[in-house]
Amino acid sequence: MTEQQKCPECGSTYLVRDGETGEVVCRTYCWDKQTGIVLEVTLTQGSTSATYKATSTNLWQAPSNPLAFVSSLPVEILSILISAIVAIAIVATALIYTKRKSG
């Protein structure tokens, strides 16, 4: 389509010509500006119109602070976790060192 045409039903300028039938199909989209997710699509062809709406999603919402759970742990548990990680790292290093030395 070379000239700017408008849909007679809704006034949209998003028009596509169907390659098989030659009919003009109107498309309108509504999306969330923050996420870029399409929430609603309307297709109009002649006097027939179909609307598709996203009514729910399984998208995961990231927490505002990814380490928020760490700040909610008591100091005692946090220090035990850090000590356990350091102990595991020391044991792993010792095992690797003795394995290389004997091999």
C-alpha positions in Angstrom: 0.0 0.0 0.0 1.6 3.2 -1.1 -0.9 5.9 0.1 -1.8 6.4 3.7 -5.2 4.8 4.2 -7.4 4.6 7.3 -9.7 1.8 8.4 -13.3 2.9 7.9 -14.3 1.0 11.1 -11.8 2.3 13.7 -9.6 4.8 11.9 -6.4 2.9 12.3 -3.6 3.3 9.8 -2.1 -0.2 10.4 -3.5 -1.8 7.3 -2.3 -5.0 5.6 -3.5 -6.4 2.3 -4.3 -10.1 2.3 -2.2 -11.7 -0.4 -4.8 -14.4 -1.3 -8.0 -12.5 -1.2 -6.8 -8.9 -1.8 -8.9 -7.7 1.2 -7.5 -5.1 3.6 -7.0 -6.2 7.2 -6.8 -3.6 9.9 -4.7 -4.3 13.0 -4.6 -2.4 16.3 -2.3 -3.2 19.2 -2.3 -2.1 22.8 0.8 -2.9 24.9 2.3 -2.1 28.3 4.9 0.6 27.8 6.9 -0.4 30.8 7.3 -4.1 29.9 6.6 -4.0 26.1 4.1 -6.9 26.4 1.2 -6.9 24.0 -2.0 -6.8 26.0 -4.6 -6.6 23.3 -4.8 -7.1 19.5 -7.8 -6.3 17.3 -8.0 -7.5 13.7 -10.7 -6.1 11.4 -11.5 -7.5 8.0 -14.5 -6.0 6.3 -17.3 -6.0 8.8 -15.8 -8.8 10.9 -13.6 -8.0 13.9 -11.7 -10.2 16.4 -10.1 -9.0 19.6 -7.5 -11.0 21.6 -6.8 -9.9 25.2 -4.1 -11.1 27.6 -6.1 -11.6 30.8 -3.3 -13.3 32.8 0.4 -14.0 32.5 2.9 -16.4 33.9 5.7 -13.9 33.7 8.0 -13.8 36.7 8.3 -10.5 38.6 11.8 -9.8 39.8 12.0 -8.3 43.3 13.2 -4.7 43.5 16.2 -5.9 45.6 17.5 -9.3 44.5 19.3 -9.7 47.9 16.3 -8.7 50.0 16.1 -12.2 51.6 19.7 -11.8 52.9 18.9 -8.7 54.9 15.9 -10.5 56.6 18.2 -13.3 57.9 19.3 -13.0 61.6 23.0 -12.2 62.0 23.7 -15.5 63.6 22.4 -17.6 60.7 24.1 -15.3 58.2 27.5 -15.8 60.0 27.0 -19.6 60.2 26.3 -19.7 56.4 29.3 -17.6 55.6 31.5 -19.8 57.9 30.2 -23.0 56.2 30.9 -21.6 52.7 34.5 -20.7 53.8 35.0 -24.1 55.3 33.8 -25.8 52.2 36.1 -23.7 50.1 39.1 -24.6 52.3 38.3 -28.3 52.2 37.9 -28.2 48.5 41.2 -26.4 48.0 43.0 -28.9 50.3 41.6 -31.8 48.4 42.6 -30.4 45.0 46.1 -29.5 46.4 46.7 -33.0 47.8 45.3 -34.7 44.7 47.7 -32.7 42.4 50.6 -33.2 44.7 50.2 -37.0 44.9 49.4 -37.4 41.1 
